[in-house]
Amino acid sequence: MKYKRIVFTIFILVVIGQVKAQEIQARLTVIASKVSTKIDKKVFQTLQSGLTNFLNNRRWTNDVFKPSEKIECNFLLNIDQDLGNNVFKGKLTIQAARPIYNTNYDSPIINYIDDNVTFRYVEFQPIEFNENRVQGNDPLVANLTAVLAYYVNIILGFDYDSFSLRGGDAYFKKAQNIVNNAPESRDVTGWKSFESQRNRYWLTENINSNRFALMHDALYAYYRTGMDAFYDDEEAGRKGILECLEYLNTLNKENPNSMIMQFFFQGKSDELIKVFSKAKSDVKKKAKDLLTVLDITNASDYNKL
């Protein structure tokens, strides 16, 4: 009887642990080397700890993730300006990867720098976010968690899309909700269409627009029928990735110079070169022709194929 009780207790603890398991395995780093030495740097250590807990301990979906299924991501908040009155400005680097079937390899899914992050932080203030009240009580306080929540939903959307066609729609819509209700202040930027052609507004506008519906097909083809197929059949894997590039080529012709196209390719050039470096000559040429048009920034690298 005692043995059964112990087993039952362990079972309950395992179930509870699984139910509470979060979706994100995030590492967040705050760098404030450019901030005045008059400010106690311990403040930024406290901020780093608080934001890490915010990302990793919050439930972002209704799904249960096993520890091995958590999405690994990195956030680097580089604070380069002290605007006074506990207000800071910096850049946020967002990186996320996706495991590839039957391998130990993680494929980059997001690699992006947002250079418009302004926020107010006083040490030990609560790190809060309410998707029903994104503005919070103070827009400058709310802006930092709004930005982080926005990118968590973008990460979730891309990850879910890579496993199931249109699987990420719910999270892209959540990101859109944050944009629509974003904090407003003279110092807050990145949420409005007129501020830039490449910001949070345009990323969600693109990914939620019917004009860019093929992007969802491209994401699924790249990862699920492309990268995931490599273990069993390299040629089939390359075929899936070529299909992705053809979808993107159609999109690019209809919507040149779009935000989402640039966002997709950041951090992928090395992987794409490795994928096609051992391809048959006709496949290699087709990939090179597409990539030099779609990812102009890395065209010279693709020309080496």
N, C-alpha and C positions, 0 to 999 in steps of 0.2 A: 504493500500500500504506500509506504514511504517512497519507494522507488518510482511508483506511478505519479505521485504528487510532484516529485522533482522533475520528471520528464514533462509533465503537464505545465509546470511553471516555466521551464526552459522554452517550451513550445509557445506559450503566451508571450514571453519576452521577445522571441524571434519574430512573431507576428507583429507585435507592437513596433519593433524596430523597423520592420519592412514598411508598415503603414506610415511611419514618420520619416522614412528615407526621403531625402530631398532630391530634386532633379539636377541641381547644379553642383559641380565640384569646382569651386572658384578660388583662384589665388588672386588677391588684390594687394597691390603695392602702392604706397603713397611716397612720392619723392618731392621734397620741398627744399632742395639745395639752393635755389635762387631766391628764396624768401628771406627777408631781413633777419639778421641774427638777433634782433630785439625780441623776436617772437620765440617763445619756448617751443622747441621742436617736439617736445613730448606731446603737444597738442595733435600733431600729425600722426604720431604712433597710436594715440587713442582713436583718431579718426579711422586709421587703417584697420584697427581691430573691430570697430563698430560696423564699418562697411562690409568687412569680410563676414561677420555674423549675419548681417542683413541679407547678403547674397546666398549664403549657404544654409541658413536656418528657416528661410521663408518658403512656404509652399507656393510654387508658381503654376502648377497644373493640378488636375484632379487625378492624374495617373500615379501609379506606384512604380518607382524606379528601384531596381536592385542596385547595390553599391557599384557593381561592375558596369551598370548602364548609365551612371551619372555622366552628364556632359562636362567634359573638362574644358575650362576656359581660364583665361588670364585677363586681368584688368590692371592697367598701369596708369595711375593718376599723377601726372607730372605738373605740380603747381609752380608756375613761374612768375606770378604777380600777386602782390598784396595790395588790394584796393582800399584798405582801411576799413575800420568798423567791423572787423572779423569777416570781411568779404575777400575771397580769393578767386583767381582765374588760372586755368590751366588747360592741359590737353589730356584726353583719355584715350588710351590705346586698348582696343578690344580684340582678343584673339580667342578662337574656339576651334576645336578639332573633333573629328568623328572617326571612331574605330572602323577599320576596313575588315570585312568578313574573313575569318580564318587566318588573320595575320596579327602581328603585334604593332602594325603600322597605324598611326593616326593621321588622317588626311585633313589639311586645313579647310575649314568651312567658312570662317570669318577672320579677316585680318585688316583692321581699319583703325584710323586715327581720327578722333573727333576733337578739333582744336578750338571749340567754343564752349567750355564748361566753366561757368561762373556760379559761385555758391557762397553762402554764409555758414560758418561753423564756429561754435563756441564749445570748448572741450566739455564732454559728457552730455551734450544735448542729445535728446532721443533721435535715433535714426529711424525715420518713419516714412511710410508710403501708403497712400490710400487711393486705389484706382478709381474710386467714386468721387474723390476730391483731390485731384492731382495738385491743385494750387496750394493746398495746405493753408496755414495761417500766415506764413511769410514766404512769398515766392522765391526769394533767394535761398532760404533754408530748404524749401521743397525741391528746388531745381536739381540738386545733386542726386537725390534718390529717384527723381523722375527720369533723369538721364540713364541711370543704371537700370531701372526697371524697363525702360524702353529697349535697351540693348539686350537685356535678358530675354525679352519677348522676341526680338529679332533672332537671337541665337536659337531659341526654341523653335521658331517658325522654320528656319533653315534646316535645323536638325530633323524635325518631323517631316518636312517636305522631302528630305533625302531618303527617308525610309518608306514613305507612302505618298502617292500622288495627291497633292493638295492637302496633305496632312497638317501643314503648318498654318492654314488659313486663320484658325481661331487666335493664334498668337500674333499674327500680322495685324489682325483687327484690334487686338489689345494695344499693340504699339501705336496704331492709328488713333485710338481713343486717348492715349497719352498726349499725342501731338495736338489733337483737337482741344484738349483741356489743359494744355501746358502752362506752367507758371509764367506770368507776364510781369516784366520789370524792365526798366531802362537798361540794366546791365545784362539781362538774360537774352541770349541769342541762340539760333540753331533750330528754332521751332517754326519759323515763318517762311512762306514761299518766296517772298520778295527779298529776303536777307541774303540768299545765295542760291546757286543752281545745284549745289551739292551739300545738303545738310539732312537733318532728321526728317524734316517735312518731305523732301523729295524722295528719300529712300522708301518711306511707307506709301507715298503717293504712287510710286512706280510698282511696288510689290503687290499692292491691293488693286491696281487698275486692270481692267479687262484688256487694255492695250498691251499689257505685259504678261498676259496669261501664259504664254509659252515659257516664261522664266520658270514656272513651277515644273513643267515638263522637262526643262533643261536640268534643273536641280536633281530630279528623280533619275534621269538618264545618266547624269555624271556619276552619281554615287551608287545607286541601286543596280542599274544594268551595266554600269561601267566599272568603277573601282571594285565593287563587291564581286564582280565576275572574274577578276584577274586570277584568283587562286585556282579556279577550275579551268579557265580558258582565256589566255591572254588576248587572243584575237577577238573573242567576244567582248572582252572588257574594252578594248580599243574601239570596237564598233559602237559600244554604248556611249563612250566619250565623244566620238565623232558625231553621233546623233545629237548629243548635247550641243556641240559647237554649231551644228547646222540650225538647230532651234535658235541659238543666240545670233547667228548670222541673219536669220529672217527678222528677228526682233530689231537688230541693229540697223537694218535697211529701212525699217518702218519708223524707228525711233532713234535716230543717230545721236551719239554723244550723251546717252542717258546716264543718270546716277547709278542705277542698278547694275548696269554693265560693268562700270568701273569697280563697283563694290564686289561683284562676283569674282573678278579676276585677281584682286589683290591677294598676294601670297601664294598664288597657284602656279606661277611660271616654272619653277624648278620641278614641281611634280609633273606638269604637263610635258616638259622636255624629257623627263625620265620615262614617262608612259610611252612616248612615240619614238624614242631614240632607237629602239630595237624593232620597230615596225617595218613591214614590207615597204618598199620604195614608193609605191603608189599611195599607200595609206599615210606615209610620212609626208609626202608632198601635199596631199589634201589637208592634213592637219596644219602644216606650216602656212599654207595659203590662207586658211581661216584664221589662225591665231595672229598672224601679222596684221590682219585687218581689225580683229576684235580687241586685241590687247596691244595697242600701239606702243605703250610705254616699254614693253619688253620685246618689241619686234626684232631688234638686233639679236637677242638671245635665240628667238625662234628660228631665225635665218640660219643658225648653225646646225639645225636638224638635217 
